[in-house]
Amino acid sequence: MRAPNAKTSLNEPQIRRGAIRVTPEVASHLRAGHPYLFRDALGGKAPHHNSGDTVEVVDSSGEFVGRGIYDGEGVVAVRLYTCDPNELIDAAEIRRRVESAARLRDRFRPQGEGNAYRLIHGEGDGLPGVTVDRYGDYLVAHLFSASLEPLRDWLYDALADLNHPKGIYEQRRYRSLGATGGSESTRGPATLERGEAAPIEFEVSENGLRFVVDVTAPLGTGLFADLREGRKLVSEVAGGRRLLNLFSYTAAFSVYAAKAGALETVSVDLAPRAQLRARRNFELNGLIAEGGAHEFLVGDALKFLYRFADRKRQFDLVVIDPPSFSQMRGKVFSAAKDYRELVTAAFGVCAPGALVACASNMLKLSADDLDRAIGEAAYAAAKRVRIVERRGLPADFPVAPGYVEGHYLKFFLCAVE
C-alpha cells in the first residue's frame, strides 16, 4: 500500500471539524504524554472515520489535544502522533522522527554493544504502533495495526536513506478488538519490503558475543534486544556458578554465562528447534569444545525443576524468563497467574547462596505483581530471599513520559538463603 499523496487526509489538519471529543481526565492523560486514546474512552460512540485517517482529538471545551491515526479495529482508537496543532503527519515529519531516533542512539547507546538493537521504539520515538530492529545489515519493522499502513513507505524511505540496509522486512502484528490479552490476530512470517533477501540464518554480535538470527521468523528472530541489560547482569555474576536457564529459547543467557566463566549451564526449552539454535550459538562462541559442561534439555520447565529437586541437583544461578504464554506440565502457562509456582519450584533447586534472576515482559504482570510473586514463593519455599538488583530496558528502548506502560520489562536479581 502506497503512502498517500499531499492531498490526502494525512496531510490536511481538520481541527475541530469531525474531531473526537474526550473528557478532561482523558485529555489530561494525553497531554501528559500517553500516546493512546482507548476505544472504551469514547463512551460507546463510533466516530465516522476510516482506519488510517488522520483525526483531531479535542477536550470537552473544544480545545485541541492532539492529532493521530484512527484505528477502527483495535482496543486503541487513536494513536496520538503530536500534541502540536501546527505539526502534520507527513513524510517530512516521519523522516524527522527517524533522524531523531538515530541521534538518540548515537548519544546514549554504549559503544561496542554490537549490531543487534532497536532503531525505532514506537511511542518512545514518537511513532506509536511501530518498532524497528536492526540485525546487522537488515532491518525488521513491526506494525501493530493495519491503520498504520499509510505510513509505511514514508518510514521505509527514511530508514533506507539513513541506515542503508541491505533489506527491510516487515512483521505485521495486528490486534483485533477481541485480542485484549495481547495475542495477535495476524502474525505470519516477515515479508521483504525493500532491498535484497536475507540469508535464512546469519550472525549478529552483542557485547563481543555472536548469535544466529532469522529475520523472517514469525515468533522471534532468535535474540531479544530488550533483555540486553539482563544478560549483562547475568554475565557479571555467573563466574564460578552452575547456571539453570529456564525457557531458554536460543540460550543467550547461557552463552553470556558460559563466556563469563560459569562452571556449567543447563538450558531448558520446549522447542527442539530453539535448542538447535542454542547449540549453534555455543559453537559460534567457541564454548561447545569445553566438554560436557553445557546441557540442552527439551521439555517442560516445571517438570525439570521437580525432577532436579528429587535428584538433589542444585544450581548457583537460575534464570527464569517465561513467555507470556507457554506450555507447562501439559497446560497453558500464564506468567500473570503461574509465576509464583514457577519461582517456588526454582527456589527448591537453589544451592546455599544462589542467585535467581526473574524476568517478565508482560504488561499484566507489573513490577509490584512480580515483587509479590517472589515474596509469596519465598514463603512457600521457606527461603530467605532479597532482591539485590533491578534492571529494565536498555537505552535503545526509550519510554515517553506519561506512558507508564512503556516500562514493560522487569528483571529482578534475587539472593537466596
C-alpha positions in Angstrom: 0.0 0.0 0.0 1.5 3.3 -1.1 1.7 6.3 1.1 -1.0 9.0 0.5 0.0 12.0 -1.6 -0.1 15.6 -0.4 -3.8 15.9 -0.9 -4.9 13.1 1.3 -6.2 13.3 4.9 -2.8 12.5 6.4 -1.6 16.0 5.3 -4.7 18.0 5.9 -5.4 19.1 9.5 -9.1 19.0 10.3 -9.1 20.7 13.7 -12.5 20.5 15.4 -14.4 19.6 12.2 -15.1 15.8 12.8 -12.8 15.9 15.8 -13.1 13.3 18.6 -14.1 14.8 21.9 -12.8 13.4 25.1 -13.3 14.0 28.8 -11.0 16.4 30.8 -9.4 13.4 32.5 -8.6 11.7 29.2 -7.3 14.9 27.8 -5.0 15.3 30.7 -3.5 11.9 30.2 -2.9 12.6 26.5 -1.4 15.9 27.1 0.9 14.4 29.7 2.4 12.1 27.1 0.2 9.0 26.9 0.1 8.1 23.2 -3.1 6.1 23.2 -6.8 7.0 23.2 -8.5 3.7 24.0 -11.8 2.8 22.5 -13.6 2.5 25.8 -12.8 6.1 26.5 -15.1 7.1 23.6 -18.2 6.2 25.8 -19.7 3.9 23.2 -19.6 6.5 20.4 -18.5 5.3 17.0 -16.6 8.1 15.2 -17.3 8.4 11.5 -13.7 7.8 10.4 -11.9 5.1 8.5 -8.9 3.2 9.7 -5.8 5.1 8.7 -7.4 8.6 8.7 -5.7 11.4 10.5 -8.0 12.7 13.2 -8.1 15.5 15.7 -8.7 15.0 19.4 -10.2 17.9 21.4 -11.3 18.3 25.0 -14.8 19.0 26.3 -14.4 22.7 25.6 -13.2 22.1 22.0 -9.6 22.9 22.7 -7.0 21.0 20.6 -5.5 18.0 22.4 -3.6 16.1 19.7 -3.5 14.7 16.2 -3.2 11.0 15.5 -4.1 8.0 13.4 -7.6 6.5 13.8 -7.9 2.7 14.2 -11.3 1.2 13.6 -10.4 -2.4 14.7 -8.4 -2.5 17.9 -8.7 -1.6 21.5 -6.7 1.6 20.7 -9.0 4.0 18.8 -6.3 6.7 18.2 -2.6 6.6 18.3 -1.6 10.1 19.0 1.4 11.4 17.0 1.5 15.0 18.1 0.1 17.5 20.5 1.2 20.4 18.4 -1.6 21.8 16.3 0.9 23.1 13.7 2.6 19.7 13.2 1.4 17.5 10.4 1.7 13.7 10.0 3.5 13.6 6.7 6.7 12.2 5.0 8.8 15.1 6.3 7.7 14.6 9.9 8.2 10.8 9.8 11.7 11.4 8.5 12.5 13.9 11.3 11.4 11.3 13.8 13.6 8.6 12.3 16.5 11.1 12.3 15.8 12.0 16.0 15.8 8.3 17.0 19.1 7.8 15.3 20.7 10.8 17.1 19.4 9.5 20.5 21.0 6.1 19.9 24.3 7.7 18.8 24.3 9.7 22.0 23.2 7.2 24.6 23.8 3.7 23.3 27.2 2.4 24.6 29.9 1.7 22.1 30.7 -1.9 21.5 27.2 -3.3 22.2 27.1 -4.8 18.7 24.9 -4.6 15.7 21.6 -6.0 17.0 19.5 -3.3 18.7 16.3 -1.3 18.4 16.3 1.6 15.9 12.7 2.8 16.5 10.9 2.1 19.7 7.3 3.1 18.9 5.9 5.6 21.5 9.3 6.5 22.9 10.4 7.7 19.4 7.2 9.4 18.5 6.0 6.6 16.2 3.3 4.7 18.3 2.5 1.4 16.9 5.7 0.9 15.0 9.1 -0.6 16.1 12.2 -1.3 14.0 15.0 -3.6 15.0 18.5 -3.7 13.3 20.1 -7.1 12.8 23.4 -6.5 11.1 22.7 -5.4 7.6 18.9 -6.0 7.8 16.0 -4.1 9.5 12.8 -5.6 10.8 9.9 -3.3 11.1 6.9 -4.3 13.3 3.5 -2.8 12.6 0.9 -3.3 15.3 -2.1 -2.1 13.4 -3.4 -2.1 9.8 -4.3 1.6 10.3 -0.6 2.5 10.1 -0.1 1.1 6.7 -0.4 4.6 5.0 2.9 5.5 6.8 4.9 2.5 5.6 6.5 4.0 2.5 7.5 7.2 4.3 9.0 5.2 7.1 10.9 2.8 4.8 12.1 5.6 2.6 13.6 7.3 5.7 15.1 4.1 7.1 16.7 3.2 3.7 18.1 6.7 3.2 19.5 7.0 6.8 20.7 3.4 7.5 21.5 1.9 4.1 20.4 -1.6 5.0 20.6 -4.5 2.5 17.0 -5.2 3.2 13.9 -4.1 5.2 11.5 -6.7 6.4 8.0 -6.1 7.8 6.3 -8.1 10.5 2.6 -7.5 11.0 1.3 -8.0 14.5 -2.2 -6.7 14.1 -4.6 -6.9 17.1 -8.3 -7.3 16.8 -10.9 -6.0 19.2 -11.0 -9.4 20.8 -7.3 -9.6 21.4 -7.2 -7.7 24.6 -4.9 -10.2 26.3 -2.1 -9.3 24.0 -2.5 -12.1 21.4 -2.2 -11.1 17.8 -4.8 -11.8 15.2 -2.1 -11.7 12.5 1.5 -12.8 13.0 2.9 -14.6 9.9 6.5 -14.6 8.6 8.1 -11.3 8.0 7.9 -10.1 4.3 10.7 -8.4 2.4 9.6 -4.8 1.6 12.9 -3.2 0.4 16.2 -4.4 -0.9 17.6 -7.9 -1.1 16.5 -11.1 0.8 18.5 -12.1 3.9 20.1 -15.5 4.3 17.9 -17.9 6.2 20.3 -17.6 9.1 23.1 -15.1 9.7 25.3 -13.9 12.5 24.9 -10.7 14.6 27.1 -9.5 17.5 26.2 -8.3 21.0 28.8 -7.3 23.6 31.5 -9.3 21.8 29.4 -12.4 21.5 27.9 -14.0 18.4 24.4 -15.1 17.8 22.5 -16.6 14.8 19.2 -14.9 13.8 16.4 -15.4 11.2 14.8 -12.1 10.4 11.8 -13.8 8.7 10.7 -15.8 11.7 7.2 -15.0 12.9 7.7 -15.6 16.7 11.1 -14.1 17.2 14.4 -13.7 15.3 16.5 -15.5 17.9 17.7 -12.6 20.0 15.6 -10.3 22.1 17.4 -6.9 22.2 15.3 -5.6 25.2 16.9 -8.2 27.5 20.4 -7.0 26.9 20.8 -5.4 30.3 19.6 -8.6 32.0 22.1 -10.6 30.0 24.9 -8.3 31.1 23.9 -8.6 34.7 23.9 -12.4 34.4 27.4 -12.3 32.9 28.5 -10.2 35.8 27.6 -12.8 38.4 28.0 -16.1 36.5 31.7 -16.7 37.1 32.2 -20.0 39.0 28.5 -20.7 39.2 26.2 -23.5 37.9 23.5 -22.0 35.7 20.0 -23.2 35.1 18.3 -21.3 32.3 14.5 -21.9 32.1 12.5 -21.1 29.0 16.0 -20.6 27.4 14.9 -20.1 23.8 18.2 -19.8 21.9 20.2 -19.7 25.2 21.5 -16.2 25.0 21.7 -16.1 28.8 23.6 -19.3 28.9 26.1 -18.1 26.3 26.7 -15.0 28.4 27.1 -17.0 31.5 29.4 -19.6 29.9 31.6 -16.9 28.4 31.8 -15.3 31.8 33.2 -18.5 33.4 30.1 -20.4 34.6 31.1 -23.9 35.7 28.1 -25.5 33.8 25.0 -24.4 32.1 21.7 -26.2 31.7 19.3 -24.7 29.2 15.6 -25.9 29.2 13.1 -25.1 26.5 10.1 -26.8 25.0 11.1 -26.2 21.4 13.7 -28.6 19.8 14.3 -26.1 17.1 15.3 -23.4 19.6 17.7 -25.9 21.2 19.3 -26.5 17.9 19.9 -22.7 17.5 21.2 -22.7 21.1 23.8 -25.2 20.3 24.8 -23.2 17.2 25.2 -20.1 19.4 27.5 -22.0 21.7 29.5 -23.3 18.8 29.9 -19.8 17.3 31.4 -18.6 20.6 33.8 -21.5 21.0 32.0 -22.9 24.0 31.0 -26.4 23.0 34.6 -27.7 22.9 34.8 -27.2 26.6 33.4 -30.6 27.2 30.1 -31.8 28.7 29.6 -28.7 30.9 26.7 -27.5 28.8 23.3 -29.3 28.5 20.4 -28.5 26.3 17.2 -30.1 27.5 13.9 -30.2 25.6 10.8 -30.3 27.8 8.6 -28.7 30.4 10.4 -26.3 32.7 8.4 -27.1 35.8 8.8 -30.8 35.3 12.5 -30.5 35.1 12.5 -28.4 38.3 10.7 -31.1 40.2 13.0 -33.8 38.7 16.1 -31.8 39.7 14.7 -31.4 43.2 14.0 -35.1 43.5 17.6 -35.9 42.4 19.0 -33.3 44.8 20.6 -31.5 41.9 21.3 -27.9 42.8 22.3 -24.7 41.0 24.0 -21.4 42.0 22.3 -19.3 39.4 18.8 -19.7 38.0 17.3 -17.6 35.2 13.5 -17.5 34.8 12.3 -15.8 31.6 9.0 -17.3 30.7 7.0 -16.1 27.7 3.6 -14.6 28.4 2.0 -17.9 27.4 3.7 -21.2 27.2 3.2 -24.9 28.0 4.0 -26.1 31.5 3.0 -29.5 32.9 0.8 -30.1 29.8 -1.2 -26.9 30.4 -1.0 -23.4 29.2 1.3 -21.4 31.4 0.3 -17.8 32.0 3.0 -15.6 33.5 0.3 -13.5 35.2 -1.1 -16.5 37.0 1.6 -19.1 37.3 4.8 -17.2 38.1 4.7 -17.8 41.8 4.5 -21.6 41.3 7.5 -21.5 39.0 9.6 -19.4 41.3 8.7 -21.6 44.3 10.0 -24.6 42.4 13.1 -22.8 41.3 13.9 -21.9 44.9 13.8 -25.7 45.6 16.9 -26.3 43.4 18.9 -23.4 44.8 22.2 -24.1 46.5 23.1 -22.0 49.5 24.0 -18.5 48.4 22.3 -19.0 45.0 21.1 -16.1 42.8 17.8 -16.2 40.9 17.0 -13.8 38.1 13.3 -13.3 37.5 12.3 -11.7 34.2 8.9 -10.7 32.7 7.9 -8.6 29.7 4.2 -9.0 30.3 2.2 -5.8 30.9 -0.4 -7.6 33.0 2.4 -8.7 35.4 3.5 -5.4 36.9 6.7 -4.8 38.8 4.6 -4.9 42.0 3.0 -8.1 41.0 6.4 -9.7 40.3 7.7 -8.5 43.6 4.8 -10.0 45.4 5.0 -13.3 43.4 8.7 -13.6 44.5 7.8 -12.9 48.1 5.0 -15.5 48.2 7.3 -18.0 46.5 9.9 -17.4 49.2 7.4 -18.0 51.9 6.1 -21.2 50.2 9.7 -22.5 49.8 10.8 -21.4 53.3 13.6 -19.4 51.9 15.0 -16.0 52.9 15.1 -14.0 49.6 16.3 -10.5 49.0 16.0 -8.6 45.7 19.5 -7.2 45.2 19.2 -5.5 41.8 16.6 -4.5 39.3 17.2 -3.7 35.6 14.9 -2.7 32.8 15.1 -1.6 29.2 18.4 -0.5 27.6 18.9 3.0 26.1 17.7 2.0 22.7 14.2 1.4 24.2 13.3 4.9 25.3 10.0 5.5 27.1 7.8 8.6 26.7 7.0 10.4 29.9 3.4 9.9 30.9 3.4 6.4 29.3 3.9 4.2 32.4 3.0 1.0 30.4 6.1 1.6 28.4 8.2 0.2 31.3 7.1 -3.3 30.5 10.3 -5.2 31.1 11.1 -6.3 34.7 14.4 -8.1 35.6 15.0 -8.8 39.3 18.1 -10.4 40.7 17.4 -12.2 44.0 19.8 -13.6 46.6 18.5 -16.8 48.1 19.4 -18.3 51.5 
